[in-house]
C-alpha cells in the first residue's frame, strides 16, 4: 500500500496537469484513431516501397526485352540462334538432339 501511495504522489501532479493530459490524448488520437494515423501511414509507406521495387523490376524487364527485340530484328545470326534454342527449329539437313538434365 505504501508503494501505491508513493507512485500516486509522484503521478498526482502529472495526472491533473490539463495540458499534459491534452497532449497525451492528442498523441493517442493521432496514433490510433485518426483517418491518417501513424500506423496506416507506416503500412502505406511500406506498400509504396514494395510497389516501387516491383515497378523498377518491370522497367528493367521492359528495357531488356526491347533490346532483345531490336537485336532479333537486326541480327540474323542471333535470330537463328534464338529460334533454335527456344523453339527447337532446325535446318532441313540437320538433326537435333535434346538432352534434359
MARMITOR-715852 format. One record per atom (N, C-alpha, C, O): chain; x, y negated, z. Coordinates in Angstrom, 3 decimals, m for minus. Layout:
BEGIN
LOVO  c         x         y         z
LOVO  A         X         Y         Z
...
This chain:
BEGIN
LOVO  c         x         y         z
LOVO  A     0.818     1.189     0.000
LOVO  A     0.000     0.000     0.000
LOVO  A     0.863    m1.255     0.000
LOVO  A     0.513    m2.257    m0.623
LOVO  A     1.975    m1.197     0.691
LOVO  A     2.859    m2.355     0.752
LOVO  A     3.477    m2.634    m0.610
LOVO  A     3.745    m3.781    m0.967
LOVO  A     3.698    m1.550    m1.367
LOVO  A     4.260    m1.713    m2.708
LOVO  A     3.269    m2.447    m3.602
LOVO  A     3.658    m3.330    m4.367
LOVO  A     2.002    m2.090    m3.512
LOVO  A     0.969    m2.758    m4.315
LOVO  A     0.859    m4.239    m3.943
LOVO  A     0.656    m5.084    m4.816
LOVO  A     0.991    m4.552    m2.673
LOVO  A     0.937    m5.962    m2.250
LOVO  A     2.124    m6.746    m2.808
LOVO  A     1.984    m7.903    m3.204
LOVO  A     3.288    m6.105    m2.834
LOVO  A     4.458    m6.776    m3.400
LOVO  A     4.288    m7.009    m4.899
LOVO  A     4.624    m8.073    m5.420
LOVO  A     3.761    m5.995    m5.579
LOVO  A     3.530    m6.134    m7.033
LOVO  A     2.491    m7.223    m7.284
LOVO  A     2.657    m8.054    m8.177
LOVO  A     1.400    m7.214    m6.478
LOVO  A     0.351    m8.215    m6.678
LOVO  A     0.861    m9.624    m6.372
LOVO  A     0.501   m10.582    m7.057
LOVO  A     1.687    m9.742    m5.358
LOVO  A     2.218   m11.063    m5.036
LOVO  A     3.144   m11.572    m6.151
LOVO  A     3.271   m12.777    m6.364
LOVO  A     3.775   m10.646    m6.844
LOVO  A     4.627   m11.032    m7.970
LOVO  A     3.791   m11.394    m9.201
LOVO  A     4.112   m12.347    m9.911
LOVO  A     2.714   m10.629    m9.455
LOVO  A     1.903   m10.847   m10.652
LOVO  A     0.813   m11.897   m10.484
LOVO  A     0.271   m12.375   m11.481
LOVO  A     0.476   m12.272    m9.244
LOVO  A    m0.617   m13.212    m8.999
LOVO  A    m0.436   m14.538    m9.747
LOVO  A    m1.386   m14.987   m10.388
LOVO  A     0.725   m15.180    m9.699
LOVO  A     0.865   m16.435   m10.455
LOVO  A     0.787   m16.220   m11.971
LOVO  A     0.325   m17.097   m12.701
LOVO  A     1.232   m15.067   m12.434
LOVO  A     1.211   m14.777   m13.871
LOVO  A    m0.201   m14.522   m14.342
LOVO  A    m0.606   m15.026   m15.390
LOVO  A    m0.973   m13.734   m13.572
LOVO  A    m2.327   m13.346   m13.972
LOVO  A    m3.254   m14.552   m14.009
LOVO  A    m4.117   m14.637   m14.883
LOVO  A    m3.094   m15.473   m13.089
LOVO  A    m4.008   m16.608   m13.028
LOVO  A    m3.529   m17.818   m13.826
LOVO  A    m4.149   m18.880   m13.765
LOVO  A    m2.459   m17.676   m14.558
LOVO  A    m2.000   m18.755   m15.417
LOVO  A    m2.799   m18.681   m16.715
LOVO  A    m2.627   m17.746   m17.497
LOVO  A    m3.668   m19.658   m16.946
LOVO  A    m4.587   m19.598   m18.094
LOVO  A    m3.854   m19.662   m19.439
LOVO  A    m4.311   m19.072   m20.419
LOVO  A    m2.746   m20.359   m19.493
LOVO  A    m2.016   m20.452   m20.757
LOVO  A    m1.345   m19.124   m21.108
LOVO  A    m1.324   m18.710   m22.267
LOVO  A    m0.811   m18.480   m20.105
LOVO  A    m0.190   m17.177   m20.328
LOVO  A    m1.226   m16.135   m20.718
LOVO  A    m0.988   m15.317   m21.607
LOVO  A    m2.379   m16.168   m20.051
LOVO  A    m3.459   m15.242   m20.419
LOVO  A    m3.922   m15.489   m21.853
LOVO  A    m4.160   m14.545   m22.606
LOVO  A    m4.046   m16.744   m22.221
LOVO  A    m4.442   m17.090   m23.584
LOVO  A    m3.413   m16.593   m24.592
LOVO  A    m3.774   m16.047   m25.635
LOVO  A    m2.153   m16.778   m24.288
LOVO  A    m1.083   m16.326   m25.170
LOVO  A    m1.076   m14.799   m25.312
LOVO  A    m0.929   m14.278   m26.418
LOVO  A    m1.230   m14.102   m24.218
LOVO  A    m1.273   m12.635   m24.262
LOVO  A    m2.497   m12.165   m25.039
LOVO  A    m2.402   m11.250   m25.856
LOVO  A    m3.639   m12.785   m24.787
LOVO  A    m4.860   m12.428   m25.529
LOVO  A    m4.704   m12.675   m27.025
LOVO  A    m5.119   m11.851   m27.840
LOVO  A    m4.115   m13.790   m27.381
LOVO  A    m3.889   m14.100   m28.792
LOVO  A    m2.945   m13.078   m29.428
LOVO  A    m3.165   m12.633   m30.554
LOVO  A    m1.894   m12.713   m28.693
LOVO  A    m0.953   m11.714   m29.219
LOVO  A    m1.612   m10.368   m29.439
LOVO  A    m1.373    m9.715   m30.455
LOVO  A    m2.440    m9.950   m28.497
LOVO  A    m3.154    m8.675   m28.642
LOVO  A    m4.115    m8.751   m29.824
LOVO  A    m4.208    m7.808   m30.609
LOVO  A    m4.828    m9.862   m29.954
LOVO  A    m5.772   m10.017   m31.067
LOVO  A    m5.060    m9.961   m32.418
LOVO  A    m5.510    m9.262   m33.326
LOVO  A    m3.970   m10.681   m32.553
LOVO  A    m3.222   m10.704   m33.813
LOVO  A    m2.632    m9.334   m34.127
LOVO  A    m2.599    m8.921   m35.287
LOVO  A    m2.169    m8.633   m33.106
LOVO  A    m1.515    m7.343   m33.331
LOVO  A    m2.501    m6.255   m33.720
LOVO  A    m2.183    m5.416   m34.563
LOVO  A    m3.689    m6.247   m33.128
LOVO  A    m4.576    m5.105   m33.320
LOVO  A    m5.900    m5.402   m34.014
LOVO  A    m6.366    m4.562   m34.783
LOVO  A    m6.530    m6.549   m33.785
LOVO  A    m7.922    m6.749   m34.190
LOVO  A    m8.133    m7.651   m35.396
LOVO  A    m9.197    m7.583   m36.011
LOVO  A    m7.204    m8.463   m35.752
LOVO  A    m7.362    m9.404   m36.855
LOVO  A    m7.399    m8.660   m38.182
LOVO  A    m6.861    m7.558   m38.285
LOVO  A    m8.029    m9.248   m39.204
LOVO  A    m8.073    m8.628   m40.538
LOVO  A    m6.673    m8.492   m41.130
LOVO  A    m6.410    m7.547   m41.873
LOVO  A    m5.796    m9.394   m40.820
LOVO  A    m4.420    m9.367   m41.319
LOVO  A    m3.470    m9.049   m40.164
LOVO  A    m2.466    m9.736   m39.972
LOVO  A    m3.790    m8.013   m39.403
LOVO  A    m2.990    m7.721   m38.209
LOVO  A    m1.610    m7.190   m38.586
LOVO  A    m1.356    m6.822   m39.733
LOVO  A    m0.744    m7.161   m37.610
LOVO  A     0.648    m6.794   m37.850
LOVO  A     0.799    m5.340   m38.284
LOVO  A     1.693    m5.019   m39.068
LOVO  A    m0.050    m4.472   m37.792
LOVO  A     0.028    m3.055   m38.175
LOVO  A    m0.302    m2.896   m39.653
LOVO  A     0.410    m2.196   m40.374
LOVO  A    m1.373    m3.539   m40.113
LOVO  A    m1.739    m3.459   m41.536
LOVO  A    m0.667    m4.092   m42.416
LOVO  A    m0.385    m3.589   m43.504
LOVO  A    m0.075    m5.176   m41.962
LOVO  A     0.987    m5.818   m42.740
LOVO  A     2.188    m4.896   m42.879
LOVO  A     2.779    m4.803   m43.955
LOVO  A     2.553    m4.214   m41.796
LOVO  A     3.675    m3.286   m41.837
LOVO  A     3.389    m2.143   m42.803
LOVO  A     4.260    m1.774   m43.590
LOVO  A     2.179    m1.574   m42.756
LOVO  A     1.815    m0.485   m43.664
LOVO  A     1.778    m0.964   m45.113
LOVO  A     2.193    m0.241   m46.019
LOVO  A     1.286    m2.172   m45.330
LOVO  A     1.231    m2.719   m46.682
LOVO  A     2.629    m2.952   m47.240
LOVO  A     2.883    m2.667   m48.410
LOVO  A     3.527    m3.462   m46.423
LOVO  A     4.908    m3.678   m46.876
LOVO  A     5.583    m2.356   m47.214
LOVO  A     6.331    m2.278   m48.188
LOVO  A     5.334    m1.321   m46.427
LOVO  A     5.897    m0.003   m46.714
LOVO  A     5.361     0.532   m48.046
LOVO  A     6.120     1.082   m48.845
LOVO  A     4.064     0.371   m48.284
LOVO  A     3.460     0.825   m49.541
LOVO  A     4.032     0.032   m50.721
LOVO  A     4.274     0.603   m51.784
LOVO  A     4.248    m1.267   m50.546
LOVO  A     4.821    m2.095   m51.610
LOVO  A     6.228    m1.609   m51.952
LOVO  A     6.584    m1.536   m53.129
LOVO  A     7.037    m1.275   m50.936
LOVO  A     8.398    m0.765   m51.195
LOVO  A     8.345     0.557   m51.957
LOVO  A     9.135     0.771   m52.877
LOVO  A     7.421     1.446   m51.583
LOVO  A     7.287     2.727   m52.291
LOVO  A     6.881     2.501   m53.749
LOVO  A     7.430     3.127   m54.655
LOVO  A     5.922     1.608   m53.967
LOVO  A     5.463     1.338   m55.327
LOVO  A     6.549     0.668   m56.157
LOVO  A     6.651     0.916   m57.358
LOVO  A     7.364    m0.181   m55.528
LOVO  A     8.467    m0.825   m56.244
LOVO  A     9.499     0.203   m56.682
LOVO  A    10.028     0.113   m57.790
LOVO  A     9.795     1.189   m55.819
LOVO  A    10.724     2.261   m56.196
LOVO  A    10.156     3.064   m57.366
LOVO  A    10.876     3.406   m58.305
LOVO  A     8.862     3.359   m57.298
LOVO  A     8.218     4.107   m58.380
LOVO  A     8.233     3.298   m59.670
LOVO  A     8.474     3.850   m60.744
LOVO  A     7.980     2.005   m59.577
LOVO  A     7.999     1.118   m60.737
LOVO  A     9.388     1.107   m61.380
LOVO  A     9.516     1.225   m62.599
LOVO  A    10.424     0.963   m60.550
LOVO  A    11.797     0.962   m61.068
LOVO  A    12.138     2.283   m61.744
LOVO  A    12.792     2.299   m62.787
LOVO  A    11.696     3.393   m61.151
LOVO  A    11.950     4.712   m61.745
LOVO  A    11.331     4.796   m63.133
LOVO  A    11.988     5.217   m64.086
LOVO  A    10.076     4.399   m63.249
LOVO  A     9.401     4.494   m64.549
LOVO  A     9.960     3.499   m65.561
LOVO  A     9.976     3.789   m66.757
LOVO  A    10.412     2.345   m65.114
LOVO  A    11.052     1.404   m66.031
LOVO  A    12.339     2.005   m66.599
LOVO  A    12.631     1.842   m67.784
LOVO  A    13.108     2.697   m65.757
LOVO  A    14.320     3.361   m66.240
LOVO  A    13.979     4.495   m67.198
LOVO  A    14.685     4.703   m68.185
LOVO  A    12.900     5.234   m66.917
LOVO  A    12.467     6.304   m67.819
LOVO  A    12.057     5.720   m69.180
LOVO  A    12.406     6.272   m70.224
LOVO  A    11.333     4.630   m69.165
LOVO  A    10.910     3.984   m70.418
LOVO  A    12.128     3.530   m71.203
LOVO  A    12.196     3.729   m72.416
LOVO  A    13.081     2.927   m70.524
LOVO  A    14.303     2.460   m71.186
LOVO  A    15.053     3.627   m71.827
LOVO  A    15.491     3.528   m72.974
LOVO  A    15.202     4.727   m71.093
LOVO  A    15.881     5.910   m71.625
LOVO  A    15.145     6.512   m72.810
LOVO  A    15.763     6.916   m73.794
LOVO  A    13.821     6.570   m72.712
LOVO  A    13.027     7.127   m73.815
LOVO  A    13.088     6.243   m75.060
LOVO  A    13.107     6.750   m76.181
LOVO  A    13.117     4.931   m74.868
LOVO  A    13.233     4.032   m76.029
LOVO  A    14.576     4.239   m76.727
LOVO  A    14.657     4.257   m77.955
LOVO  A    15.633     4.397   m75.916
LOVO  A    16.953     4.652   m76.512
LOVO  A    16.963     5.983   m77.256
LOVO  A    17.544     6.092   m78.336
LOVO  A    16.319     6.994   m76.678
LOVO  A    16.260     8.308   m77.322
LOVO  A    15.472     8.235   m78.639
LOVO  A    15.867     8.838   m79.637
LOVO  A    14.370     7.501   m78.633
LOVO  A    13.566     7.347   m79.860
LOVO  A    14.377     6.634   m80.933
LOVO  A    14.375     7.042   m82.095
LOVO  A    15.071     5.567   m80.541
LOVO  A    15.877     4.830   m81.518
LOVO  A    16.964     5.724   m82.105
LOVO  A    17.230     5.695   m83.307
LOVO  A    17.592     6.527   m81.226
LOVO  A    18.644     7.425   m81.708
LOVO  A    18.069     8.518   m82.608
LOVO  A    18.694     8.899   m83.598
LOVO  A    16.884     9.022   m82.269
LOVO  A    16.250    10.049   m83.115
LOVO  A    15.875     9.488   m84.484
LOVO  A    15.917    10.208   m85.482
LOVO  A    15.512     8.214   m84.539
LOVO  A    15.123     7.602   m85.801
LOVO  A    16.310     7.257   m86.682
LOVO  A    16.164     7.146   m87.900
LOVO  A    17.489     7.084   m86.084
LOVO  A    18.641     6.631   m86.874
LOVO  A    19.705     7.703   m87.084
LOVO  A    20.420     7.658   m88.085
LOVO  A    19.832     8.656   m86.181
LOVO  A    20.914     9.634   m86.240
LOVO  A    20.358    11.005   m86.647
LOVO  A    19.694    11.671   m85.852
LOVO  A    20.633    11.420   m87.883
LOVO  A    20.119    12.688   m88.412
LOVO  A    20.701    13.880   m87.656
LOVO  A    19.987    14.850   m87.399
LOVO  A    21.972    13.828   m87.299
LOVO  A    22.582    14.938   m86.567
LOVO  A    21.947    15.109   m85.186
LOVO  A    21.706    16.231   m84.740
LOVO  A    21.685    14.006   m84.527
LOVO  A    21.037    14.082   m83.214
LOVO  A    19.607    14.602   m83.352
LOVO  A    19.147    15.371   m82.508
LOVO  A    18.903    14.194   m84.401
LOVO  A    17.549    14.679   m84.648
LOVO  A    17.555    16.187   m84.845
LOVO  A    16.709    16.891   m84.294
LOVO  A    18.508    16.684   m85.628
LOVO  A    18.614    18.123   m85.866
LOVO  A    18.926    18.859   m84.553
LOVO  A    18.316    19.888   m84.261
LOVO  A    19.849    18.347   m83.782
LOVO  A    20.205    18.958   m82.503
LOVO  A    18.999    18.968   m81.560
LOVO  A    18.740    19.972   m80.895
LOVO  A    18.263    17.858   m81.500
LOVO  A    17.088    17.753   m80.645
LOVO  A    16.019    18.765   m81.052
LOVO  A    15.422    19.421   m80.199
LOVO  A    15.781    18.889   m82.350
LOVO  A    14.775    19.834   m82.841
LOVO  A    15.182    21.270   m82.530
LOVO  A    14.337    22.080   m82.148
LOVO  A    16.442    21.591   m82.685
LOVO  A    16.907    22.944   m82.395
LOVO  A    16.787    23.270   m80.907
LOVO  A    16.337    24.357   m80.546
LOVO  A    17.179    22.351   m80.056
LOVO  A    17.180    22.620   m78.614
LOVO  A    15.779    22.640   m78.016
LOVO  A    15.477    23.496   m77.184
LOVO  A    14.927    21.720   m78.425
LOVO  A    13.625    21.584   m77.776
LOVO  A    12.494    22.330   m78.473
LOVO  A    11.530    22.738   m77.826
LOVO  A    12.601    22.505   m79.755
LOVO  A    11.503    23.138   m80.492
LOVO  A    11.923    24.440   m81.166
LOVO  A    11.144    25.022   m81.921
LOVO  A    13.132    24.899   m80.907
LOVO  A    13.652    26.171   m81.421
LOVO  A    13.526    26.264   m82.946
LOVO  A    13.194    27.321   m83.483
LOVO  A    13.787    25.175   m83.619
LOVO  A    13.769    25.164   m85.080
LOVO  A    15.110    25.663   m85.592
LOVO  A    16.122    25.614   m84.894
LOVO  A    15.092    26.143   m86.826
LOVO  A    16.316    26.699   m87.392
LOVO  A    16.344    26.459   m88.892
LOVO  A    15.331    26.147   m89.519
LOVO  A    17.529    26.614   m89.438
LOVO  A    17.659    26.542   m90.893
LOVO  A    17.188    27.878   m91.481
LOVO  A    17.006    28.847   m90.744
LOVO  A    16.988    27.934   m92.814
LOVO  A    16.443    29.131   m93.458
LOVO  A    17.384    30.335   m93.344
LOVO  A    16.923    31.473   m93.258
LOVO  A    18.673    30.094   m93.344
LOVO  A    19.612    31.212   m93.404
LOVO  A    20.286    31.532   m92.069
LOVO  A    21.362    32.129   m92.065
LOVO  A    19.692    31.159   m90.949
LOVO  A    20.337    31.446   m89.676
LOVO  A    19.373    32.117   m88.704
LOVO  A    18.155    31.990   m88.829
LOVO  A    19.933    32.827   m87.744
LOVO  A    19.156    33.489   m86.702
LOVO  A    19.411    32.772   m85.379
LOVO  A    20.501    32.256   m85.133
LOVO  A    18.385    32.752   m84.540
LOVO  A    18.507    32.098   m83.242
LOVO  A    18.323    33.137   m82.155
LOVO  A    17.394    33.945   m82.191
LOVO  A    19.224    33.101   m81.189
LOVO  A    19.113    33.969   m80.025
LOVO  A    18.915    33.085   m78.801
LOVO  A    19.749    32.227   m78.510
LOVO  A    17.820    33.290   m78.086
LOVO  A    17.509    32.518   m76.895
LOVO  A    17.890    33.349   m75.679
LOVO  A    17.385    34.455   m75.488
LOVO  A    18.763    32.820   m74.878
LOVO  A    19.224    33.506   m73.684
LOVO  A    18.671    32.777   m72.466
LOVO  A    18.993    31.612   m72.230
LOVO  A    17.844    33.464   m71.702
LOVO  A    17.271    32.874   m70.484
LOVO  A    18.024    33.408   m69.288
LOVO  A    18.299    34.604   m69.196
LOVO  A    18.355    32.521   m68.376
LOVO  A    19.099    32.929   m67.174
LOVO  A    18.144    33.197   m66.038
LOVO  A    18.574    33.552   m64.940
